[in-house]
Amino acid sequence: MTTPAGYGAGFGTVSWWGLSPALDLQAESPPVDPESQAATEDKIPELDALLLGSVDGRHMLRTLARAALWPPRRFNFYALENNLEAVARHMLIFSLALEEPEKMGLQERSETFLELWGNALLRPSVAAFVRAQASCLAHLVPEPDRLEEQLPWLSLRPLKFRERDALEAVFRFWSGGEKGPEVFPMSCLWDSRLRHYLGTRYDSRRGVADWDLSMKLHDRGARVIHIQEFRRWRDTGVAFELRDSSAYQVPNRTLASGRLLSHRGERVAVRGYWGDIATGPFVAFGIEADDQSLLRTSNGQPVKTASEITQHNVAELFREVAARRGPRAVQGNLQEPKSPDVPTQEHFTIHFLPLDSSQTLHHKTCYQGRFQLLYVSCGMVHLLSPELGACVAPGGNLVVELARYLVDLRPKDLKAFSDRVEEIARAAGFAPHAGTMPSETFARFYKLGDSTRGGGDSAVKSVPEPSEVLADQAPCLEAVSPPQADQAPPLEEMSPPQADQAPPLEAVSPPQADQALPLEEMSPPQADQAPPLEAVSPPQADQALPLEAVSLPQADPAPTPEVISPLQEALAMSMVNVPPKL
């Protein structure tokens, strides 16, 4: 079996890092209107931004780092993710970025961030930091008052109680509640995913990596990614090798996620790695830089690699964030009385919303027409709807991440996805920005209508029907019903399902057994099919099938026709705009 380009299995079902460069959200939001902008008690205007699937917090970090270039403003970030493991990684990343300089220096913080964020294997010292920090957060999550006292920039109050309990279980797993590397054998799981992804091309995987890099990522603007670092990441999952290669031995538990699979007629909880094995974490911070000398070339080749640029950019982000809040944090009460024009120490707050709240936010008055900016990742475009658009203020902006750096997609698939994004945005009540430069990485829109704050329901009803827009478009996957995550287990984690357990072919209309799925039905995946780790938390361990009991695939497994790739699964949701079932 040879996996064709566009099959989509390389991205997986869970996203751990972004597939686009970090944005300054202030530059993407409408300018502040002093007359109409509501002011807080200390007269500092606010920016309310809703981010769907931002995953790694890169946009929020860059916004905070560049805040000194703009007039004073307080930020309210509302993050909505597909799984609680992503929420936990947000909390871990920001607790690291905001660590006091006396406890951890700038270089150590930057290197620790790069390893736990983008490496499948960690050094023992970094693994020890993750365990200690996760243990601390596990004690804070059940106590909201104590959490907001120690971490004033964080708010978990919108989460449901069961989601907080599951979040605590995630941190306890990270802190080593289950001992031994066999609990999460990352190297074995990575190789298993790679074998399934490449099929019969596994023995020539270096040539495949060279092709994907030179003919796809380089042609799409990521020329600074070096072949050696890309090969190393494809083989081992280690993207940033800051020390000797032998030092990376401890599995990175922050990349684990739970999933319900069908095994011998029963639903079984399994923990594994279902993230990206095709593109890599180099795009988020490694292909753009404010310092243009990092991007210069010599004899047609970049002088800096993506890893080196990423290290520089992350260190600069942490330095600027620390410079903005560090003196106030150190001086405490010795600081002079605050003036109306100077932001306080807590100049931003991150609010985490319930996982399934994208279609119900407009029912709450506090969210109707509230947000000046809405960001949607390419894996969550199917959640963009008139109901969600009702939460954006008239004149507010919408930024949608496109699929430019998904190596599984061909150019015509990228164009089809971009057109589909515009259709969905128009149906949700947005129009393209006329004065912006065309971009292959982001699509930018603004909110139409004259509804005011509190008119969410009327905004939903006033959205024009998309029938005229859809009439002249190519046929999509409207006839395909998106399968549930627990109906088709991935081959890398489970033995092939029995014949009487597979979903009926009539329900999903797949191609014949000896045919690959057509590339016109491709779209970037979304990750909301994986249940949170509470399904595999230690209290339920006696009810779940142990990981070692799940058989791994043979050397060259072939997918059964009943198995639908996550990328196809996402397209089915994007095209028909049906909310997923958690």
Sequence and secondary structure as in RCSB ss.txt:
>XXXX:A:sequence
MTTPAGYGAGFGTVSWWGLSPALDLQAESPPVDPESQAATEDKIPELDALLLGSVDGRHMLRTLARAALWPPRRF
NFYALENNLEAVARHMLIFSLALEEPEKMGLQERSETFLELWGNALLRPSVAAFVRAQASCLAHLVPEPDRLEEQ
LPWLSLRPLKFRERDALEAVFRFWSGGEKGPEVFPMSCLWDSRLRHYLGTRYDSRRGVADWDLSMKLHDRGARVI
HIQEFRRWRDTGVAFELRDSSAYQVPNRTLASGRLLSHRGERVAVRGYWGDIATGPFVAFGIEADDQSLLRTSNG
QPVKTASEITQHNVAELFREVAARRGPRAVQGNLQEPKSPDVPTQEHFTIHFLPLDSSQTLHHKTCYQGRFQLLY
VSCGMVHLLSPELGACVAPGGNLVVELARYLVDLRPKDLKAFSDRVEEIARAAGFAPHAGTMPSETFARFYKLGD
STRGGGDSAVKSVPEPSEVLADQAPCLEAVSPPQADQAPPLEEMSPPQADQAPPLEAVSPPQADQALPLEEMSPP
QADQAPPLEAVSPPQADQALPLEAVSLPQADPAPTPEVISPLQEALAMSMVNVPPKL
>XXXX:A:secstr
 B  TT  TTT S   S SS    HHHHS    TTTS B TTS BEEEEEEES  S HHHHHHHHTGGGSS  EE
EEEEE SSHHHHHHHHHHHHHHT  TTTS HHHHHHHHHHHHHBSEE HHHHHHHHHHHHHHHHHTT HHHHHHH
 TTEE TTS HHHHHHHHHHHHHHTTSS SGGGS HHHHHHHHHHHHHBTTGGGHHHHHHHHIIIIITTTT TTS
 HHHHHHHHHHSB    S GGG  EE GGG EEEEEEETTEEEEEEE  S SSS TTHHHHS  SSGGGG EETT
EESS HHHHHHHHHHHHHHHHHHHHHHHHHHGGGS    TTS  S  EEEEE  TT TTTGGGSGGGTT EEEEE
E GGGGGG  HHHHTTEEEEEEEEEE  TT TTS HHHHHHHHHHHHHHHHHTTEEE SSS   SSEEEEEE S 
  TT HHHHHHHS  THHHHHTS   STT     TTTS  TTTS    TTTS  HHHH    TTS   GGG    
  TTS  GGGGSGGGGGGS  GGGS    SS    TT   HHHHHHHHHHHT     
